[in-house]
Amino acid sequence: MIAALTLDLDDTLWPVVPTLLRAEAVLQDWLRTHAPATAAAFDVPTLQRLRGDVARRHPELAHDLTTLRRITLREALATSGDDPALAEPAFDVFFAERQQVQWYGDVRPALERLAARFPLLALSNGNAELAATGLSAYFVGAVSARSCGVAKPAARIFEMACAELRCAAGQVMHVGDDWRLDVMGARQAGLHTAWIRRPEAALHHGPASAAEDDAPPGKHLHLDDLLALADALGA
């Protein structure tokens, strides 16, 4: 029944909060050297609040975290009297560190098993790049909210993923940690789903238990990690 898998990245293959905190710290160090007025006026929480304000002013960019962050940096630099052109190298510094993820312990052995049986496609709202994370060898490709122009849980991003895999929705299982974005979004698009709720995760995006009463037809799994998924799928 299952011919291919799509996998969320952040908080499914690695914890994203520690990654972002490290990247924010590296960015602050860079700003202190190259844009000291901005570093003094915008610490990490202040820059986060500005990014939230930018997102509210630009709802059309909700799918594009990269552009939102670049706009945020330009505004912070301009407000502080530093050169707004520094937004590009500042973003590059942040983005390079953002790719330095630390996989969950089950990820590599599980991907080895899953990729031997199914084509795997990354499907993410974030801006991690598979090649930089060291996991691209297990995937046949990637679809992101930025490349698609719309973010999960919109059906179109799942439809694009299925088209990339050359599979019907009913042949694809989507794997992710977020109940609303990953599980319900994929179900409404006609995919099968696996909800990964890691016991060690600091935050679970969804209800305490997965109620199946209103779920569309299909295979729906509720698992602790990707090795359990490989077991469930006979990989």
C-alpha positions as CSV (number, residue, x, y, z in Angstrom):
1,M,0.0,0.0,0.0
2,I,2.8,2.4,0.9
3,A,5.1,3.2,-2.1
4,A,7.0,6.2,-0.8
5,L,7.6,8.4,2.3
6,T,7.7,12.1,2.9
7,L,9.5,13.3,6.0
8,D,9.4,16.5,8.0
9,L,12.8,17.7,9.1
10,D,12.9,20.0,12.1
11,D,11.9,18.2,15.3
12,T,11.4,15.0,13.4
13,L,15.0,14.3,12.4
14,W,16.7,16.7,14.9
15,P,15.6,19.1,17.7
16,V,15.4,22.5,16.1
17,V,15.4,24.8,19.1
18,P,19.0,24.1,20.2
19,T,20.0,24.5,16.5
20,L,18.3,27.9,16.2
21,L,19.7,29.1,19.6
22,R,23.3,28.3,18.5
23,A,22.7,30.1,15.2
24,E,21.3,33.2,16.9
25,A,24.3,33.3,19.2
26,V,26.7,33.1,16.3
27,L,24.8,35.9,14.6
28,Q,25.0,38.1,17.6
29,D,28.8,37.5,17.8
30,W,29.0,38.6,14.2
31,L,26.9,41.7,14.7
32,R,29.0,42.8,17.7
33,T,32.0,42.9,15.3
34,H,30.5,44.2,12.1
35,A,27.4,46.1,13.3
36,P,27.9,47.0,17.0
37,A,25.0,49.5,17.1
38,T,22.6,46.8,16.0
39,A,24.0,44.2,18.4
40,A,23.6,46.7,21.2
41,A,20.0,47.5,20.3
42,F,18.8,44.1,19.3
43,D,19.7,41.1,21.5
44,V,18.2,37.7,20.6
45,P,14.8,38.3,22.2
46,T,14.5,41.8,20.7
47,L,15.4,40.5,17.3
48,Q,12.9,37.7,17.7
49,R,10.1,40.2,18.5
50,L,11.0,42.2,15.5
51,R,10.9,39.1,13.3
52,G,7.4,38.4,14.7
53,D,6.3,41.9,13.8
54,V,7.8,41.5,10.3
55,A,5.8,38.3,9.9
56,R,2.6,40.0,10.9
57,R,3.2,42.8,8.4
58,H,4.0,40.3,5.7
59,P,1.5,37.4,5.9
60,E,2.1,36.7,2.2
61,L,5.6,35.5,3.2
62,A,4.5,33.1,5.9
63,H,5.9,30.3,3.8
64,D,9.3,31.9,3.4
65,L,11.3,32.0,6.6
66,T,14.5,33.0,4.8
67,T,13.0,36.2,3.3
68,L,11.4,37.1,6.6
69,R,14.7,36.8,8.4
70,R,16.5,38.9,5.8
71,I,13.9,41.7,6.1
72,T,14.2,41.5,9.9
73,L,18.0,42.0,9.7
74,R,17.7,44.9,7.2
75,E,15.2,46.7,9.5
76,A,17.3,46.1,12.6
77,L,20.4,47.4,10.9
78,A,18.7,50.5,9.4
79,T,17.0,51.3,12.7
80,S,20.3,51.2,14.5
81,G,22.2,53.3,11.9
82,D,24.3,50.4,10.5
83,D,24.5,49.6,6.8
84,P,21.4,47.6,5.8
85,A,23.5,45.9,3.1
86,L,25.1,43.9,6.0
87,A,21.8,41.9,6.2
88,E,23.1,39.6,3.5
89,P,26.4,38.5,5.1
90,A,24.7,38.5,8.5
91,F,22.1,36.1,7.2
92,D,24.7,33.9,5.6
93,V,26.5,33.6,9.0
94,F,23.2,32.6,10.7
95,F,22.2,30.3,7.9
96,A,25.5,28.4,7.8
97,E,25.2,27.7,11.5
98,R,21.5,26.8,11.2
99,Q,22.5,23.8,9.1
100,Q,24.7,22.4,11.9
101,V,22.0,20.0,13.2
102,Q,22.4,17.2,15.7
103,W,20.3,14.2,14.6
104,Y,18.3,12.2,17.0
105,G,20.1,8.9,17.7
106,D,17.7,6.7,15.8
107,V,17.8,8.8,12.6
108,R,20.7,7.5,10.7
109,P,20.0,3.7,11.3
110,A,16.3,4.3,10.6
111,L,16.9,6.2,7.4
112,E,19.3,3.5,6.2
113,R,16.5,0.9,6.6
114,L,13.7,3.1,5.2
115,A,15.7,4.3,2.2
116,A,16.5,0.7,1.3
117,R,12.8,0.0,0.9
118,F,11.1,3.4,0.0
119,P,12.0,6.6,-1.9
120,L,12.2,9.3,0.7
121,L,11.4,12.9,0.1
122,A,12.0,15.7,2.6
123,L,8.9,17.9,3.1
124,S,9.5,20.9,5.4
125,N,8.2,24.4,6.3
126,G,11.8,25.3,7.4
127,N,14.9,26.3,5.6
128,A,17.3,23.5,6.5
129,E,19.3,22.2,3.5
130,L,19.7,18.4,3.3
131,A,23.1,18.5,1.7
132,A,24.4,20.6,4.6
133,T,22.9,18.5,7.3
134,G,24.7,15.3,6.1
135,L,21.5,13.3,5.3
136,S,21.0,13.9,1.6
137,A,22.2,10.5,0.6
138,Y,19.0,8.9,2.0
139,F,16.6,11.2,0.1
140,V,15.6,11.4,-3.6
141,G,14.8,15.1,-3.2
142,A,13.1,17.8,-1.2
143,V,10.1,20.1,-1.3
144,S,10.0,23.1,1.0
145,A,7.4,25.7,1.8
146,R,9.7,28.3,0.1
147,S,10.0,26.3,-3.1
148,C,6.3,25.5,-3.2
149,G,5.0,29.0,-2.3
150,V,2.8,27.6,0.5
151,A,3.4,26.0,3.8
152,K,2.0,22.9,5.6
153,P,-0.8,22.2,6.3
154,A,-2.0,23.4,2.9
155,A,-2.8,20.6,0.6
156,R,-0.8,22.0,-2.3
157,I,2.6,21.3,-0.7
158,F,1.6,17.6,-0.1
159,E,0.3,17.4,-3.7
160,M,3.6,18.8,-5.0
161,A,5.5,16.2,-2.9
162,C,3.4,13.4,-4.4
163,A,4.0,14.7,-7.9
164,E,7.7,14.8,-7.2
165,L,7.6,11.2,-6.2
166,R,5.3,10.3,-9.1
167,C,2.9,8.7,-6.7
168,A,-0.8,9.1,-5.9
169,A,-1.5,10.5,-2.5
170,G,-2.8,7.1,-1.3
171,Q,0.5,5.6,-2.0
172,V,2.5,8.0,0.2
173,M,3.0,8.2,3.9
174,H,4.0,11.5,5.5
175,V,6.1,11.4,8.7
176,G,6.2,14.3,11.1
177,D,6.0,15.6,14.6
178,D,3.4,18.3,14.3
179,W,-0.2,17.1,14.7
180,R,-1.8,20.1,12.8
181,L,0.9,20.8,10.2
182,D,2.0,17.2,9.5
183,V,-0.7,14.8,10.5
184,M,-3.9,16.6,9.8
185,G,-2.5,18.5,6.8
186,A,-1.3,15.2,5.2
187,R,-4.6,13.4,6.0
188,Q,-6.7,16.1,4.4
189,A,-4.5,15.8,1.3
190,G,-5.2,12.0,1.2
191,L,-1.8,10.7,2.4
192,H,-1.2,8.1,5.1
193,T,0.6,9.5,8.2
194,A,3.0,8.6,10.9
195,W,3.0,10.9,13.9
196,I,6.4,10.9,15.7
197,R,6.0,11.9,19.4
198,R,9.5,11.5,20.9
199,P,9.4,11.0,24.6
200,E,12.5,13.2,25.0
201,A,11.1,16.1,23.0
202,A,10.6,19.3,25.0
203,L,7.4,20.2,23.2
204,H,4.8,18.0,21.6
205,H,2.8,19.7,18.8
206,G,-0.5,18.0,19.2
207,P,-3.0,16.4,21.5
208,A,-2.0,14.1,24.3
209,S,-3.3,11.1,22.3
210,A,-4.1,10.8,18.6
211,A,-7.9,10.5,18.2
212,E,-8.7,8.6,15.0
213,D,-12.5,9.0,15.0
214,D,-12.6,11.7,12.4
215,A,-9.5,10.6,10.4
216,P,-9.9,10.0,6.7
217,P,-9.4,6.4,5.4
218,G,-5.9,5.3,5.4
219,K,-3.0,4.0,7.5
220,H,-2.2,6.2,10.5
221,L,0.6,5.4,13.0
222,H,1.5,6.9,16.3
223,L,5.2,6.2,17.2
224,D,8.0,7.2,19.5
225,D,10.8,7.3,16.9
226,L,11.9,6.4,13.3
227,L,13.2,3.0,14.2
228,A,9.7,2.1,15.4
229,L,8.4,3.4,12.0
230,A,10.9,1.1,10.2
231,D,9.7,-1.8,12.2
232,A,6.0,-1.0,11.5
233,L,6.6,-0.8,7.8
234,G,8.8,-3.9,7.6
235,A,11.8,-2.0,6.5
